[in-house]
Amino acid sequence: MSNVNLTDRIPNNVNLSNDRTLQRALEHWQPHFLNWWDEMGPREFAERDVYLRTAVGVDAEGWASYDYVRMPDYRWGIFLADETPDRRIGFGDNFGQPVWQQVPGEFRSQFRRLIVTQGDTEPASVEQQRALGLTCPSLYDLRNLFQVNVEEGRHLWAMVYLLHAYFGRDGREEAEELLSRHSGDVDKPRILGTFNEPISDWLSFFCFTYFTDRDGKYQLKSLAESSFDPLARTCRFMLTEEAHHMFVGETGLSRVIRRALEVMKELGTDDPAAIRRAGAIDLPLLQRYLNFWFSSSLDLFGSEMSSNAASTFANGIKGRPDEALYTDHLALDEALELEVPAGDSAVTTEQVPMRNAMNEVARLSYVKDCEMGLKRWNMMIKRAGHDFQLSLPAVRFRRAIGAWANVPTDPQGKRISAEEFARGIGGWLPSADDRAYVQSLMQRVVTPGKMAAWLAPPDRGINNKPVEYEYVRL
């Protein structure tokens, strides 16, 4: 087990104190990070005590401690999962060879691009969510928001460490740039489009943590297979923290649905207008939010057919999620059948070499994972005696990247005319009225144990604390 140093200015398990040059570089970056947090992090809560978990090790048991801490004083650290003895490259042209402890020179630009792109998403989500605390539906939810925020900050630290430690001056410059781009900035936006979308209400936050953080899970799982061992170990530990972010999304949406079902039972109707008059979120409105955030997150995987994906797989840079589940780790003789648009309205199939289809392999695994939550929610709805079913739109719907980019389809994936799409999109995605209604529900609730009227209370509290616990001291 690696030795964890919690007394250093930057907590770490990478023997930072033995590399004074690297330590000084990171300590020089640290105040820039704190200035960014002060300017772009959660508003108006810097002096508040929040019941947070803080990483103190990488052991599966007891890796985090829970206590009150002010967010600017949070101990952001650098933690890599323990080394796997004699770990071997698990895929690609170098399959079976020892993993790399340094970045091979010929792959530096590819690795740096991947690390920068992953690193850019972490502060972006903090910036997107910075004002949500002002409209929190409960102290429990407020604490969960802040837990997600500080861990996204720690994930930024994880990527910045790799840039500083393994990419020299280029890496240091990239680390500075990670703090200069901002979500939604017209001049210097974040790299990926989804991370420039505004998140001004908690329903969007729950959708984001369910769908977009789940994309993050699959990106991290792919990078956790990397032949560059420090990157793989970094991402393996990040996955430990990422699980909570998806938990926030899934349980948050479950509570929205549960409250809607309670109101439907009380009123004896499923009429959306009646549900809204009672201050809850009707299921058709929720479906439109799911359509928006799921389709937005799909593009994060990239194009279905990608020579770049083939190159990163062949070179051992980025594998498939859960590579050990596959039998052919070279992926030279397999193909994936993809449906692609043809002509004005037709659809045809293409056999795509597996290496070129790696983005789609990850996307299909992601879709199956997303479907699991919907199955649980639909079971809740069915048990309550309603026929309504939530669903994911087709992976073709509202795409901006890949074979289906800008190809008009309905949510079921059927090709339609541009005119039909323009007429239908207002009913498939949240309308201005939908967003205004959801925004009207965003009334702050800060009495311990109390919940806003549009969602049900959670089943349990945090770290064996009751739901009524004062998770944030206001």
N, C-alpha and C positions, 0 to 999 in steps of 0.2 A: 504494500500500500504506500502511495506517495506521501511524503512529509508535507504537512500543511502549515504554513507560517501565517499566523493571524496577527502577529505583532508588527509586521511591516506596515509602512504607510499604505501600500497596496497589498491586501491579503492575497496569498498565492500558494500554489503547490508546484511551481516551476523553478524553484531555487533562484528566484529573482535577485536576491542579495549577492549571489555569486557572480552576477554579470552586471558590474557597476555601470557600464555604458548603456545597456538596455534599461536598467533601473532608472537612471537619470532621464533617459528619453521619455519613459512612461510617466515619471513624476513631473516632467515638463508639460506633458499632454494633459495631465490630471486637472489643473486649474482651468484649462480651456473647456474640458468636459463639464466641470461644475458651473462655469459661466453659462454654457449652453443649457444645462438643466435649470438654472435660475431663470433664464430668459424664455425657454421653450417648454419647460416641464409643467406639471400641474399647477394651476393658478391658485394663489391665496392659501396654500396649505403648507408652506415651508416650515412654519413654526409649530405644526400640529404633531402630536405623538400618534403614530400609527402602529397597529399590531401587525408586524411583518415577520416573515421568515427570511433569514439571511443564510446564504451558503457558508458553511464552515468546514466542509470536507467533501470528499467524493465517495465515501462509503455509502452503499445502498441503505444502510440502517443509520439513522441519525445524522444525515448529511447536512441538515439545516437546524438552526435554532430559531425560536419564536420569542419576540419581545417587542416592547414599544420602542420605536426609534423615529426620529425626525428624518424625513426623506433626504434632505441635503447631507445628513450625517450617515446615510446608509453605507455599509462597508462593501462597495463594489470591488470584487476581486477577480483574479484570474485562476480558473480551475479547469484542469484537464482530467478526464477519466484516467484511471490507472492503466499503465501499459499492459498489453497482452504479451506475455513472453513468446518470443520467436514468432511474432505475427507475420503472416505472409500476404502478399498481394492477392486479392480475392477475385479479380476479374481482369479482362483486357489482355493485351499483348504480352504483358509481363507477369501473367498469372503464375503464382507459386514462388516468385522471387521474394526476398526479404523486403519489407516495407521501407520507405525512405524516411530518414530523420531530418533531411534537408531537401529543399526544393530543387529538383534537377533544372539546370539552366535553361534547357530547351522548353520547359513547361512553365517558366516563371510568369509570363504574361497571362496565360490561361488561368493559373491558380490565383493570381492577383485579382483578375477580373471577377472570378467567382466569389472570392473573399470580400471584395469591396461591395459587390451587389448584395450579398447576404448581410454585410455590416450596415449597409444603407437602410435596410428595412427596419432595423431595430430602433434607432432614434426617430424614424419617420412615424412609427405607430404612436410613440409618446407624444409627438407633435400633433398628430391627428386627434388625440384623446385629451388634450391638455385642459379643455374647459368643462369636461364632463362632470367633474367633482361638484360643480356649482348646482347641478340638477340631480344629484344622486337619489335613487329611490329608497335607500336605507344605508345605515352605517356599515352593515355587512357588505353591501355592494361597493360602497366607497372604498373600503379596505381592499377588496378584491381588485378594483381598478388600480389602486396604488401598488399592489403586489405585482400586477402585470407590468406596470410602468417601470418599477425599479429593476425587474428582471430583464426587461428589454434593454435597459441601460447596462446591465451586466453582460448581456449578450453582445452589445456594442464593444464593451471592454474585451470580450473574448476575441473578436475579430481584429481589434486594434492591436492586441498583443501579437497576433500572428503577423500582422503587417510590419510592426516594429522589429520583431525578432528575426524575421526570415526574408524581408524584402528591402532592407537598407533604406537609402534616401527616398526611393520611390514609395516604399511602404509608409514612411513617416509623412510624406506629402499627401498620400491618399488618406491617412488617418485624420489629417487636418481638414481635408475636403469633406469628410463624413459629417463634420460639424458646421460646414458652411452651406450645404444644401438644406432646404427646408420643405416640408410637406406643403404642396399647393403653391409654392413660391413661383411667380410668373417667370422670373429670370433664372432661378436656380432650383428647380423642383427636384424631388427625389427621383431616383433612376426608374423605378417601376410605377406604372400608372395607378394601380390600386392604392398605392401608398400616398397618393396625392388627393384621394377622395376625402371630402370632409366627413367627420363623424361628430355630428352635433346632437345626437340623441342616443339613449341607452339601447334602444332596439337595434340600431346600427352597430353599436358596440358589441352586443351579444352575437349578432350575425358575423361581425368581423372576427371575433375570437373563435367562433365556431368554424367558419370557412377559411379565412385568410391565415389565421394561426395554424390551421390544419395543413394548409399548403406549406407553411414554414416547417411543420413536422416532417413532411415528405422531402423537402429540400435538405433538411438536416440529416434525415436518414440516408439520403443519397451521398451526402458529403461524409457521413460517418463511415462509409465504406472506402474512403479514399486511400490511395497508396501512400500519401503524405501523412504519416502517423500523427504528428501534432494536430493537424486539422481534423482527422478522424476522432481523436480523443477529445478535442474541444467540443465537437458536435455531439458526441455521445453524452457528455455531461449536460450540454444545453437542452437535450431532449428531456432530461429529468425535470427541468424547470418548465419547459414548454407544455408539458402535460396539464399543468394547472391552468394555463391560459385557455386551452380547449375545454377544460372542465367549466370554467366561468361561462363560456359561450353556450355549451350544451345545457347546463343547469339553468342558466338565465332564460333561454328560449323555452325550456320545459316549464318554468314558472309562469311565463307569459301565457302559454297554452293552458296551463292548469287554471289560471285566473279567468281566462276567457270561457272555459268550460263551466266554471262555477257561476259566472254571470249568466250564461246561457241557460243553466238549470234554474237559477233564481227567477229569470224572466220568462222561461218557458218558450224561448224563441232563439233562432240562430240568425235573425235579421241583423246584418252588419250595422245598420243605422241605430237599432236599439242597443246593440252591444256598445257602440260608441257613446250613446247618451248615458250609459251606465259607467263610462270611464274606463273601459277595458279595450283591448286590441282585438279586433275581429280576425278570424282565421284567413279570409281572403286578403286582407291587408298584409298579414304576416307572410302569406305566400308571395306577394309582390316583392317584399323585402328579401325573401330567400332567393327569388329569381335574380334580383340585382346583385347581391353579394356573391352568390355562387358563380354566376357568369363572369363577374369581374375577376374572381380568383382563378378561374380556369386559365386565363392567359398567362399567369405567372409561371406556368410550366414551359412556355415557349411553343414553338411550332411542332406540329405532329411529325414532320419529316425534317431532320436537322443534321447537316454534316458536322456542325459544331458538337452536337450531342454524341455523334459517332466518334469524333476525335477525342472528346473528354473520356469516353468509355474506353476506347482502345488504348489511350495513354495512361489509364489507371487513375485519372484525376477525380472522376465522379462516377459512382456505380449506380446500380438500381437499388431502390429501397429494399432492405432485407435480402441482399444478394445471396445469402446462404440458402434461401428457399429454392433457388434455381439449380438445375443440374448442369446446364451448359454455361460456363462462366466466360467463354470466349465469344459467344453470340455471333459466330461467323456463318453458320449454316441455316439459321432460322430466319423467319420473316413474320411480320405482323400485318394482318389484313385490315386496311383502313378504308372507310367510305369517304369519298371526296366529291366535291361538286364537279359537274360536267355540263357544259353548255349552259343554256339559259335556265333550265329547271330540273335537269336530270341529276342523278347521283350514280357514281360508279365506284368500283372497288379497286384498290391497288395493293399489290404485295410489296411491302416496304422492308428492306433489310433490317433486321432487328437492331443493329447498332444505330441506324438512322432513326429508329422509332423509339429511342430511349425516353424522350420527353413524354411520349404518349403512354408508354408503359407506366411511368410514375403517375401520370394524370388518371389513368384508369384505376390504379390502386387507390388514389385519392378519392375518386368518385364513389367507389365501393365503401370506403370509410365514412364518407359523408352520409351515405344512404342508411347507415346503421342507426344514426340518431333519428332520422325521419321514420324509420320503422317503429321505434319506441314511441315517438310522438303520435303516430297514427294509431298505435294500439291504445294510447290514452284516449284519443278521440273516439275510437270505436267502443271502448268500454263505457264511455259516457253516453252512448246511444246515438251517435251522429255518423252520417255517411261520408262527411267531408274528409278528403285525404290530402295531406301536404305532399308535394313532390319536388324533385329536382328538375329543372329544365334540361333539355338535351345539351350535350357538350357542343353542339353546333350553334346554339342560340347566342346571339349578341357577342360574337367573337370579334376581336380586333387584331389577332395574331394567328398565323397559320393558314391552312387550306381553306378554312371557313371564315376567314377575316372578311367582314363587310358583305357576307352573303346573307341575304334576308331569309330568315326562317321563323316559324312560330316556336313557342316554348317546347313543343313536342319534336322539333327538329325537321318539320316538313318545310321544304322550300316554297317560298311564296314570293310574290312580286314586291318591289320596293314600295309600291303604293299600299299594298296590304300591310306590310310591316309598319309603315308610318301610321296607318290607322289603328293598328293593334297595340303598338308599343305602350301607349298610355294606359292600357288595361293590364299589361303584363309586368310593368315596373311601377314603383311607388309614384303616384301623381303628386303635384304640388299640394293638393288638398290632403292627401295621405300624410305627407311630411308635416304639414301645418298641424294636423290633428295630433300626430305623435308628439310633435314639439309642445303642444298644449298640455300634454300629460306630464311633461318633465318638470314636476314640482318637487323641490328638495324636501326630503324627509330625513331628519337626523336624530329623532328620539330613539334610543336603543330599543331594538326589538320591533319597532314599527316599520311598516312597508307602505310604499306608494300603492294606490288602489289598482294599478294596472298590472301588477304581478303578484303571485303568491309568495309566501315566505319560503325560504329554503328548508329542506328536510332536516338539516343539522348545521351546527356552527363550524368554526374553524379550529383545528387542533384541539378537539374535545371541549371547546368552549361553547356555552349556550348561544343560541341565535340572539338573545337579548344582551350579549356582551357589548361593552363599549369599545368597539374595534378601532374607532378613531376618536381621539379626545378633542372635542370641539368646545 
